[in-house]
Amino acid sequence: MTAAALLAEPPVLDTDPFTAETLIDPYPFFEALREAGPVVRLARYGIYATGRHAETATVLSQWQRFTNTGGAGLADIRQPGNWRPASVILESDPPQHTEVRAALQKILSPIVVRQWRERFSARAEAMADALVDQREFDGMRDAAEAFVLSVFPPAVGINIPRENAQAIGDMNFNAIGPNNELTQAAVARAQPYMQWYEDSMKRDAMLPGGFGELIYQAEDAGALQKGFAANLTRSFLRGGMDTTISGIGAALQALARDPGQWELLRADPALARNAFEEAIRFESPVQVMFRTTCEGAELSGMVLEPGTKIAAFMGAANRDPRKWPDAHVFDLRRPAGGQLAFGHGAHLCIGQMIARLEAECLIGALARRVRSITVAGEPAYRPINTLRILDRLPLRVEPA
């Protein structure tokens, strides 16, 4: 008997993970996905899916078996009717991905990041003072969103109003998933902003000294192929804005729900980075990314048809009890590392240090000023196909 003959067919789940109800509370689906097997077939979409940590990490990192060139979304952008320009870093494999990433890493020098730290920290300190004076505020609109939109897009080289940012972000993260009612509604909402969005990525629109301007300069110098700069600027902004807002919101909610965790942070504000790291494990901002199976691909003893999308559910993998004890518990003392919120392998998020820096600045500034933080009303999630993000987070704080 050949090795191929020993491979099994994945079990089938006839569940739609992209209904509004499941997106608001995905954890029952995630448990069913993990327990069904190391890889399953989602019958509704004719794709494979993983929810356990080990297999999800493999799918995200083994580009030789699970290619990025079919696009990071559910639709295969190489197929007729689905074509669109690919992100030259997110939707490419080596050697192109390696070359582009190397060029971006040179731009993200320690000097650049140090300059960002100074600006981010000053803004966070001022915002924390104002929030403590208010006593009650929305942890999303007034804290996470307001802070990230005030520091990150300008650092990239763009000023983006909140309404534009939310509409375009919702469209992008819905469109990664199926073309369902959520996607169609988000596309319609974003239409008034699309021409502005395209114009904002052009060279003459870049703010002086921003990351975008440096990308265009790298293109001029030959470090990047001609025509790559606008694509990369768009990918960097899109990938680093909504996800960081989501992660900071998740951290604030978890800390506000557990006074013991807040006390740990107050005693050592340096744990702000741990708070963010644990929050994006506990409530993964990007819930799922897609790859496409290559010829001869198999996973954990399961044979996989080539040219088929496979959904890597990081939201499920980051709560896998096979990886973490008490995976369903938010714990600042949990050793950092292993979470898949930033991806894994060669495609690990290139801007992860920026997201951590933003979170560290704002959460740390609040920890130094706030004696207690509590949830002051019912939080609400915004249903988006591939992004888990709070729409509302009423908070109350008492000054230290």
C-alpha positions in Angstrom: 0.0 0.0 0.0 1.4 3.4 -1.0 1.7 6.4 1.4 -0.9 8.2 -0.6 -3.4 5.4 0.0 -3.0 5.8 3.7 -4.2 9.4 3.6 -7.8 10.1 4.7 -10.5 12.5 3.4 -11.1 15.4 5.8 -14.4 15.3 7.8 -17.1 17.6 6.5 -18.8 20.5 8.4 -22.0 21.9 7.0 -21.7 25.2 8.9 -21.5 28.8 7.7 -18.9 30.6 9.8 -19.8 33.9 8.1 -23.3 34.6 9.4 -23.7 37.7 11.5 -24.6 35.6 14.5 -21.5 33.4 14.3 -19.3 36.5 13.7 -20.6 38.1 16.9 -19.9 34.9 18.9 -17.5 32.7 16.9 -16.4 30.5 19.8 -18.9 27.7 19.5 -18.0 27.3 15.9 -14.3 27.4 16.7 -14.7 24.6 19.2 -16.6 22.5 16.7 -14.0 23.2 14.0 -11.1 22.1 16.3 -12.9 19.0 17.6 -14.0 17.9 14.1 -10.4 17.2 13.1 -7.0 18.7 12.2 -8.5 19.8 8.9 -12.1 19.8 7.7 -14.0 20.6 4.6 -16.5 23.4 4.8 -19.2 22.0 2.6 -21.0 25.4 2.1 -18.0 26.9 0.4 -16.2 23.9 -1.0 -13.0 24.8 0.9 -10.8 23.3 3.6 -10.4 24.8 7.1 -8.1 24.5 10.1 -8.8 25.5 13.7 -6.1 23.8 15.7 -2.9 25.7 16.4 -0.4 23.2 14.9 -2.2 22.9 11.5 -3.1 26.5 11.3 0.6 27.5 11.8 1.6 25.0 9.1 -0.9 26.5 6.6 0.2 30.0 7.3 3.9 29.2 7.0 4.3 26.4 4.4 3.9 28.4 1.3 5.4 25.6 -0.8 2.2 23.6 0.0 -0.2 26.4 0.7 0.5 29.3 -1.7 -0.3 32.9 -1.2 -0.5 33.7 -4.9 -4.2 32.8 -5.1 -4.9 35.7 -2.8 -5.5 36.1 1.0 -9.2 35.9 0.6 -11.8 33.2 -0.1 -11.9 33.9 -3.9 -8.9 32.7 -6.0 -7.7 35.9 -7.7 -6.0 33.8 -10.4 -9.4 32.6 -11.7 -11.6 34.3 -14.4 -14.1 36.6 -12.8 -12.1 36.9 -9.5 -9.0 38.7 -10.8 -7.8 41.8 -9.0 -4.3 43.2 -8.5 -2.5 41.2 -5.8 -0.8 42.8 -2.8 2.8 42.5 -3.8 3.8 41.4 -0.2 0.7 39.7 1.2 -0.2 37.7 -1.9 3.1 36.6 -3.2 5.6 33.8 -2.4 9.4 33.8 -2.4 11.4 35.0 -4.2 9.3 38.1 -4.8 8.0 38.2 -1.3 11.6 37.9 0.1 12.8 40.8 -2.0 9.9 43.1 -1.1 10.1 42.2 2.6 13.9 42.9 2.7 13.4 46.3 1.1 10.6 47.2 3.6 12.7 46.0 6.6 15.5 48.4 5.5 13.0 51.3 5.5 11.7 50.3 9.0 15.1 51.1 10.6 15.6 51.5 14.3 15.9 55.2 13.8 12.5 55.4 12.1 10.9 53.3 14.8 12.5 55.4 17.5 11.1 58.6 16.0 7.7 57.0 15.9 8.0 56.0 19.6 8.5 59.6 20.6 5.5 60.8 18.7 3.3 57.9 19.7 4.2 58.2 23.4 3.6 62.0 23.5 0.1 61.5 21.9 -0.8 58.7 24.2 0.1 60.6 27.4 -2.0 63.6 26.3 -4.9 61.4 25.3 -4.8 59.4 28.6 -4.9 62.7 30.6 -8.0 63.7 28.7 -9.7 60.3 29.1 -9.1 60.3 32.8 -10.6 63.8 33.1 -13.8 62.5 31.3 -14.2 59.6 33.7 -16.5 57.8 31.2 -15.7 57.2 27.5 -16.1 54.8 24.7 -13.0 52.6 24.7 -13.2 52.2 20.9 -14.2 55.6 19.5 -12.5 57.8 22.1 -9.5 55.6 22.9 -8.5 52.8 20.5 -9.7 54.4 17.2 -8.9 58.0 18.2 -5.3 57.1 19.1 -4.5 54.8 16.2 -6.0 57.1 13.6 -4.1 60.1 15.1 -0.6 58.4 15.0 -0.5 55.5 12.5 -1.8 56.9 9.2 0.2 60.1 9.6 3.3 58.0 10.2 2.6 56.2 7.0 2.1 59.5 5.3 -1.7 59.9 5.1 -4.4 61.7 7.1 -7.6 59.7 7.1 -10.9 60.8 8.6 -12.6 58.3 10.9 -15.6 57.8 8.6 -13.3 57.1 5.6 -11.2 54.7 7.6 -14.1 52.7 9.0 -15.9 52.4 5.7 -12.8 51.3 3.8 -11.6 49.0 6.5 -15.0 47.3 6.8 -15.0 46.8 3.0 -11.5 45.3 2.9 -12.0 42.8 5.7 -15.5 41.8 4.6 -14.3 41.3 1.0 -11.6 38.8 2.2 -14.5 36.5 3.1 -17.4 35.5 1.0 -19.4 37.8 -1.3 -22.3 37.8 1.2 -24.7 40.5 2.3 -22.1 41.9 4.7 -19.6 42.3 1.9 -22.1 43.8 -0.5 -23.3 46.3 2.1 -19.8 47.3 3.0 -18.8 47.8 -0.6 -21.8 50.1 -1.1 -20.9 52.1 2.0 -17.3 52.5 0.9 -18.0 53.7 -2.6 -18.1 57.5 -1.8 -14.6 57.2 -0.4 -12.9 55.1 -3.0 -11.6 57.8 -5.3 -10.2 59.6 -2.2 -8.6 56.4 -1.1 -6.9 55.8 -4.5 -5.7 59.4 -4.7 -4.3 59.2 -1.1 -1.9 56.5 -2.1 -0.3 58.5 -4.9 3.2 59.9 -4.5 2.2 63.6 -4.5 -0.3 62.9 -1.7 2.3 61.5 0.7 3.0 63.5 3.8 6.7 64.5 3.9 8.9 62.2 6.0 6.2 59.4 6.2 6.8 55.7 5.6 5.0 56.0 2.2 7.4 58.6 1.0 10.3 56.3 2.0 8.7 53.5 0.0 8.5 55.7 -3.1 12.2 56.6 -2.6 13.1 52.9 -2.4 11.3 52.4 -5.7 13.3 55.2 -7.2 16.5 53.7 -6.0 15.7 50.3 -7.6 15.2 48.4 -4.3 11.5 47.9 -5.3 10.1 47.2 -8.7 8.5 50.1 -10.5 4.8 50.4 -9.7 5.1 48.6 -6.3 5.1 51.7 -4.0 1.4 52.6 -4.1 0.5 48.9 -3.7 2.7 48.5 -0.7 1.6 51.8 0.9 -2.0 50.6 0.6 -1.2 47.2 2.1 0.8 48.6 5.0 -2.0 51.1 5.9 -4.8 48.5 5.5 -3.0 45.8 7.5 -1.9 48.0 10.4 -4.9 50.2 11.1 -8.1 48.2 11.9 -6.2 45.3 13.4 -4.4 47.5 15.9 -7.6 49.3 16.8 -9.2 45.9 17.4 -6.4 44.6 19.5 -6.3 47.7 21.8 -10.0 47.5 22.2 -9.8 43.8 23.1 -7.1 44.5 25.7 -9.1 47.4 27.3 -12.3 45.2 27.5 -10.4 42.2 29.0 -8.7 44.4 31.6 -11.9 46.2 32.5 -13.7 42.9 33.1 -11.0 41.6 35.5 -9.9 43.9 38.3 -7.2 41.5 39.3 -5.6 41.8 35.8 -5.8 45.6 36.0 -4.1 45.5 39.4 -1.2 43.5 37.9 -0.8 46.1 35.1 -1.0 49.0 37.5 1.7 47.5 39.7 3.9 47.1 36.6 2.9 49.3 33.6 5.6 47.6 31.6 3.1 44.7 31.3 1.2 46.8 28.7 2.9 45.0 25.9 1.9 41.6 27.5 -1.6 42.9 27.8 -1.8 43.5 24.0 0.0 40.2 23.2 -2.5 38.3 25.3 -5.4 40.3 24.0 -4.7 39.4 20.3 -4.4 35.8 21.3 -7.6 35.9 23.3 -9.6 37.9 20.7 -7.7 37.6 17.4 -8.2 40.7 15.3 -7.9 38.8 12.0 -10.0 35.8 12.6 -9.2 33.9 9.3 -6.8 34.1 6.4 -6.9 32.0 3.3 -4.3 30.1 1.3 -4.6 27.8 -1.8 -3.5 24.2 -1.8 -0.7 23.2 -4.2 -0.3 19.9 -6.0 0.4 17.0 -3.7 -0.5 19.0 -0.5 -1.5 17.0 2.6 -2.0 17.9 6.2 -1.9 15.7 9.3 -2.7 12.6 7.3 -5.4 14.2 5.2 -5.2 14.3 1.4 -6.1 17.7 -0.1 -7.2 18.5 -3.6 -4.9 21.0 -5.4 -6.1 24.4 -6.3 -8.5 24.6 -3.4 -8.8 27.4 -0.8 -8.0 26.5 2.8 -9.1 28.8 5.6 -6.7 29.2 8.5 -8.8 30.3 11.4 -6.3 32.0 13.7 -9.2 33.0 16.0 -9.8 29.3 16.7 -6.1 28.3 16.8 -5.3 31.1 19.3 -7.8 29.4 21.7 -6.6 25.9 21.1 -6.4 24.0 24.5 -3.8 21.7 22.9 -1.5 24.7 22.8 -2.4 26.7 26.0 -3.8 25.6 29.4 -7.0 27.6 30.1 -6.9 29.0 26.6 -10.3 30.7 27.2 -8.9 32.8 30.0 -7.2 36.2 29.6 -4.0 36.2 31.7 -1.3 38.8 31.7 1.1 36.4 33.3 0.8 33.9 30.4 4.2 33.6 28.7 4.2 35.6 25.4 4.8 33.9 22.1 3.1 31.3 20.0 -0.1 33.3 19.1 -0.8 33.5 15.4 -2.5 36.9 15.3 0.4 38.3 13.3 0.6 35.3 11.0 3.5 32.8 11.0 6.6 32.0 9.1 7.8 34.1 6.1 4.6 36.1 6.0 4.7 37.2 9.6 3.3 40.7 9.8 6.1 43.1 9.0 4.5 45.9 11.0 4.0 44.0 14.2 6.5 46.1 16.1 4.5 49.2 15.2 1.2 47.7 16.5 2.9 46.6 19.7 4.4 50.1 20.1 1.0 51.8 19.7 -0.6 49.5 22.2 2.2 49.8 24.7 2.1 53.6 24.6 -1.7 53.9 25.1 -2.3 51.1 27.5 0.8 52.0 29.6 -0.3 55.6 29.8 -3.7 54.6 31.1 -2.2 52.2 33.6 -0.1 55.0 35.1 -3.1 57.2 35.6 -6.1 55.0 36.4 -6.8 53.3 39.7 -9.7 51.2 38.4 -11.4 50.6 35.1 -14.8 49.0 34.6 -17.2 48.3 31.8 -20.0 50.9 32.1 -22.5 49.4 29.6 -23.0 46.6 27.2 -20.2 46.3 24.6 -21.2 45.6 21.0 -19.3 43.9 18.2 -19.4 44.9 14.5 -20.0 41.8 12.4 -17.3 41.6 9.7 -16.4 38.5 7.8 -12.7 38.2 8.8 -12.2 40.9 11.5 -13.3 40.7 15.1 -13.7 44.3 16.3 -15.8 46.0 19.0 -18.1 48.7 17.7 -18.8 50.1 21.2 -17.0 49.7 24.5 -18.4 51.9 27.3 -15.8 52.3 30.1 -15.6 54.1 33.4 -12.3 55.0 35.1 -11.2 56.3 38.5 -8.0 58.3 38.6 -5.1 57.0 40.6 
